[in-house]
Amino acid sequence: MRVLLIALTLAIAGCSGVPLLNVFKPYKIDIQQGNYVDQETVAKLQAGMTRSQVRYLLGTPLVADPFHAERWDYVYLFNKAGTVTEYRRVILLFKDNKLERIEGDVVPAAAAPAAKPAAKPAAPAAPAPKP
C-alpha cells in the first residue's frame, strides 16, 4: 500500500503539465493601504486652508516627515491578488501653516489640463412606424 502511494505521488509530481498542481497556490487577498483620495476631494482643497481643515477633508497624512514639516504625503495603494492595480499619490506643501501647493497624481480640476468639450449627442431618430 505504501509503495503504491509513493509511486502515485511520484507519477503526479513528474507530470509538469498537470493542472491539478495549480490548485495548490496560496490565496492572496485584496489589500488597501493608505488614504483613498479622489479628484472630487482634492478639488475641495483651497490655497490658504489651515492644516486642521486639510486634515478634516483628507484625513491624517500617511507620511508626515519631521525633517520636512511643511510637506504632507497622502499615498493610496491597492493590491489585487498580489499585483498593484491602483496607485495614487498627493503631496501637499504648506507655508506658514497654510496650504500653498498641491502636487502628485491626483490634482484639482482647476489645475488639471482642460479637457476638450464633448461633442453634442445626435438628435434621437424618429421612432419606426408600427405595421
ZADO-1210 file (C-alpha; in nm, 4 decimals, padded with zeros to 6 digits):
<atoms>
<atom x="00.0000" y="00.0000" z="00.0000" code="MET" pos="1"/>
<atom x="00.2798" y="00.2382" z="00.0940" code="ARG" pos="2"/>
<atom x="00.4675" y="00.1599" z="-00.2292" code="VAL" pos="3"/>
<atom x="00.1563" y="00.2323" z="-00.4347" code="LEU" pos="4"/>
<atom x="00.1092" y="00.5688" z="-00.2632" code="LEU" pos="5"/>
<atom x="00.4734" y="00.6670" z="-00.3243" code="ILE" pos="6"/>
<atom x="00.4509" y="00.5599" z="-00.6897" code="ALA" pos="7"/>
<atom x="00.1315" y="00.7613" z="-00.7393" code="LEU" pos="8"/>
<atom x="00.2881" y="01.0694" z="-00.5787" code="THR" pos="9"/>
<atom x="00.5968" y="01.0441" z="-00.7993" code="LEU" pos="10"/>
<atom x="00.3828" y="00.9987" z="-01.1103" code="ALA" pos="11"/>
<atom x="00.1833" y="01.3125" z="-01.0360" code="ILE" pos="12"/>
<atom x="00.4940" y="01.5122" z="-00.9444" code="ALA" pos="13"/>
<atom x="00.6681" y="01.4030" z="-01.2649" code="GLY" pos="14"/>
<atom x="00.3938" y="01.5382" z="-01.4886" code="CYS" pos="15"/>
<atom x="00.4755" y="01.9035" z="-01.5436" code="SER" pos="16"/>
<atom x="00.1581" y="01.9900" z="-01.7309" code="GLY" pos="17"/>
<atom x="-00.0880" y="01.8616" z="-01.4716" code="VAL" pos="18"/>
<atom x="-00.3360" y="02.1428" z="-01.3962" code="PRO" pos="19"/>
<atom x="-00.4106" y="01.9933" z="-01.0541" code="LEU" pos="20"/>
<atom x="-00.0789" y="02.1261" z="-00.9275" code="LEU" pos="21"/>
<atom x="-00.2008" y="02.4832" z="-00.9901" code="ASN" pos="22"/>
<atom x="-00.4711" y="02.4318" z="-00.7285" code="VAL" pos="23"/>
<atom x="-00.2134" y="02.4429" z="-00.4505" code="PHE" pos="24"/>
<atom x="-00.1308" y="02.8130" z="-00.4882" code="LYS" pos="25"/>
<atom x="-00.1817" y="03.0360" z="-00.1837" code="PRO" pos="26"/>
<atom x="-00.4815" y="03.2659" z="-00.1784" code="TYR" pos="27"/>
<atom x="-00.3823" y="03.6321" z="-00.1977" code="LYS" pos="28"/>
<atom x="-00.6278" y="03.8804" z="-00.0508" code="ILE" pos="29"/>
<atom x="-00.7005" y="04.2301" z="-00.1788" code="ASP" pos="30"/>
<atom x="-00.5152" y="04.4904" z="00.0274" code="ILE" pos="31"/>
<atom x="-00.5885" y="04.8630" z="00.0509" code="GLN" pos="32"/>
<atom x="-00.3230" y="05.0789" z="00.2104" code="GLN" pos="33"/>
<atom x="-00.3137" y="05.4492" z="00.2782" code="GLY" pos="34"/>
<atom x="-00.5653" y="05.7283" z="00.2295" code="ASN" pos="35"/>
<atom x="-00.8088" y="05.6979" z="-00.0612" code="TYR" pos="36"/>
<atom x="-00.8002" y="06.0412" z="-00.2232" code="VAL" pos="37"/>
<atom x="-01.0061" y="06.1183" z="-00.5335" code="ASP" pos="38"/>
<atom x="-01.0242" y="06.4253" z="-00.7555" code="GLN" pos="39"/>
<atom x="-01.3527" y="06.5476" z="-00.6015" code="GLU" pos="40"/>
<atom x="-01.1976" y="06.5637" z="-00.2558" code="THR" pos="41"/>
<atom x="-00.8794" y="06.7292" z="-00.3795" code="VAL" pos="42"/>
<atom x="-01.0936" y="06.9855" z="-00.5655" code="ALA" pos="43"/>
<atom x="-01.2339" y="07.0972" z="-00.2275" code="LYS" pos="44"/>
<atom x="-00.8868" y="07.1989" z="-00.1127" code="LEU" pos="45"/>
<atom x="-00.8068" y="07.5678" z="-00.1445" code="GLN" pos="46"/>
<atom x="-00.4854" y="07.7610" z="-00.1023" code="ALA" pos="47"/>
<atom x="-00.4712" y="07.9190" z="00.2424" code="GLY" pos="48"/>
<atom x="-00.6525" y="07.6376" z="00.4267" code="MET" pos="49"/>
<atom x="-00.5119" y="07.5502" z="00.7672" code="THR" pos="50"/>
<atom x="-00.3645" y="07.2102" z="00.8490" code="ARG" pos="51"/>
<atom x="-00.6675" y="07.1144" z="01.0560" code="SER" pos="52"/>
<atom x="-00.9026" y="07.1974" z="00.7681" code="GLN" pos="53"/>
<atom x="-00.6954" y="06.9830" z="00.5319" code="VAL" pos="54"/>
<atom x="-00.6853" y="06.7005" z="00.7861" code="ARG" pos="55"/>
<atom x="-01.0657" y="06.7214" z="00.8162" code="TYR" pos="56"/>
<atom x="-01.1056" y="06.6745" z="00.4393" code="LEU" pos="57"/>
<atom x="-00.8361" y="06.4157" z="00.3659" code="LEU" pos="58"/>
<atom x="-00.7640" y="06.2542" z="00.6991" code="GLY" pos="59"/>
<atom x="-00.4289" y="06.2176" z="00.8686" code="THR" pos="60"/>
<atom x="-00.1441" y="06.2084" z="00.6169" code="PRO" pos="61"/>
<atom x="00.0275" y="05.8765" z="00.5649" code="LEU" pos="62"/>
<atom x="00.3701" y="06.0410" z="00.5755" code="VAL" pos="63"/>
<atom x="00.4407" y="06.3460" z="00.7916" code="ALA" pos="64"/>
<atom x="00.8187" y="06.3745" z="00.7820" code="ASP" pos="65"/>
<atom x="00.9722" y="06.5555" z="01.0815" code="PRO" pos="66"/>
<atom x="01.2562" y="06.6776" z="00.8569" code="PHE" pos="67"/>
<atom x="01.0098" y="06.8309" z="00.6091" code="HIS" pos="68"/>
<atom x="00.7422" y="06.9682" z="00.8383" code="ALA" pos="69"/>
<atom x="00.5869" y="07.1756" z="00.5595" code="GLU" pos="70"/>
<atom x="00.5070" y="06.8680" z="00.3468" code="ARG" pos="71"/>
<atom x="00.2336" y="06.6065" z="00.3826" code="TRP" pos="72"/>
<atom x="00.2171" y="06.2956" z="00.1652" code="ASP" pos="73"/>
<atom x="-00.1040" y="06.1057" z="00.1015" code="TYR" pos="74"/>
<atom x="-00.0442" y="05.7700" z="-00.0659" code="VAL" pos="75"/>
<atom x="-00.3024" y="05.5095" z="-00.1700" code="TYR" pos="76"/>
<atom x="-00.2107" y="05.1616" z="-00.2868" code="LEU" pos="77"/>
<atom x="-00.4476" y="04.8823" z="-00.3883" code="PHE" pos="78"/>
<atom x="-00.3148" y="04.5279" z="-00.4339" code="ASN" pos="79"/>
<atom x="-00.5469" y="04.2794" z="-00.6004" code="LYS" pos="80"/>
<atom x="-00.4275" y="03.9194" z="-00.5749" code="ALA" pos="81"/>
<atom x="-00.0707" y="04.0300" z="-00.5187" code="GLY" pos="82"/>
<atom x="-00.0415" y="04.2799" z="-00.8054" code="THR" pos="83"/>
<atom x="-00.0684" y="04.6586" z="-00.7707" code="VAL" pos="84"/>
<atom x="-00.3785" y="04.7718" z="-00.9603" code="THR" pos="85"/>
<atom x="-00.4090" y="05.1273" z="-00.8324" code="GLU" pos="86"/>
<atom x="-00.1512" y="05.3733" z="-00.7017" code="TYR" pos="87"/>
<atom x="-00.2252" y="05.7365" z="-00.6153" code="ARG" pos="88"/>
<atom x="-00.0084" y="05.9999" z="-00.4577" code="ARG" pos="89"/>
<atom x="-00.0893" y="06.3534" z="-00.3421" code="VAL" pos="90"/>
<atom x="00.1685" y="06.5887" z="-00.1933" code="ILE" pos="91"/>
<atom x="00.0545" y="06.8964" z="-00.0014" code="LEU" pos="92"/>
<atom x="00.3002" y="07.1757" z="00.0656" code="LEU" pos="93"/>
<atom x="00.2387" y="07.4294" z="00.3409" code="PHE" pos="94"/>
<atom x="00.3885" y="07.7681" z="00.4111" code="LYS" pos="95"/>
<atom x="00.3318" y="07.9335" z="00.7489" code="ASP" pos="96"/>
<atom x="00.0820" y="07.6549" z="00.8357" code="ASN" pos="97"/>
<atom x="-00.1350" y="07.7412" z="00.5335" code="LYS" pos="98"/>
<atom x="-00.1819" y="07.5230" z="00.2254" code="LEU" pos="99"/>
<atom x="00.0282" y="07.6618" z="-00.0558" code="GLU" pos="100"/>
<atom x="00.0545" y="07.3994" z="-00.3306" code="ARG" pos="101"/>
<atom x="-00.0800" y="07.0582" z="-00.4355" code="ILE" pos="102"/>
<atom x="00.1301" y="06.8103" z="-00.6348" code="GLU" pos="103"/>
<atom x="00.1028" y="06.4464" z="-00.7334" code="GLY" pos="104"/>
<atom x="-00.1123" y="06.2126" z="-00.9376" code="ASP" pos="105"/>
<atom x="-00.4482" y="06.3483" z="-00.8216" code="VAL" pos="106"/>
<atom x="-00.4767" y="06.7235" z="-00.8676" code="VAL" pos="107"/>
<atom x="-00.7778" y="06.9550" z="-00.8523" code="PRO" pos="108"/>
<atom x="-00.9746" y="07.0013" z="-01.1729" code="ALA" pos="109"/>
<atom x="-00.8670" y="07.3674" z="-01.1974" code="ALA" pos="110"/>
<atom x="-00.5006" y="07.2658" z="-01.2057" code="ALA" pos="111"/>
<atom x="-00.5574" y="06.9738" z="-01.4426" code="ALA" pos="112"/>
<atom x="-00.5259" y="07.0366" z="-01.8164" code="PRO" pos="113"/>
<atom x="-00.8568" y="07.1363" z="-01.9669" code="ALA" pos="114"/>
<atom x="-01.0301" y="06.8550" z="-02.1495" code="ALA" pos="115"/>
<atom x="-01.1848" y="06.9047" z="-02.4883" code="LYS" pos="116"/>
<atom x="-01.5585" y="06.9674" z="-02.4673" code="PRO" pos="117"/>
<atom x="-01.7620" y="06.6643" z="-02.5569" code="ALA" pos="118"/>
<atom x="-01.9444" y="06.6688" z="-02.8879" code="ALA" pos="119"/>
<atom x="-02.3170" y="06.7222" z="-02.8660" code="LYS" pos="120"/>
<atom x="-02.5097" y="06.3970" z="-02.8942" code="PRO" pos="121"/>
<atom x="-02.7043" y="06.3467" z="-03.2138" code="ALA" pos="122"/>
<atom x="-03.0780" y="06.4043" z="-03.2033" code="ALA" pos="123"/>
<atom x="-03.2688" y="06.0813" z="-03.1404" code="PRO" pos="124"/>
<atom x="-03.4088" y="05.9207" z="-03.4508" code="ALA" pos="125"/>
<atom x="-03.7821" y="05.9201" z="-03.5039" code="ALA" pos="126"/>
<atom x="-03.9495" y="05.6006" z="-03.3884" code="PRO" pos="127"/>
<atom x="-04.0175" y="05.3459" z="-03.6611" code="ALA" pos="128"/>
<atom x="-04.3806" y="05.3251" z="-03.7709" code="PRO" pos="129"/>
<atom x="-04.5732" y="05.0276" z="-03.6391" code="LYS" pos="130"/>
<atom x="-04.7218" y="04.7936" z="-03.9034" code="PRO" pos="131"/>
</atoms>
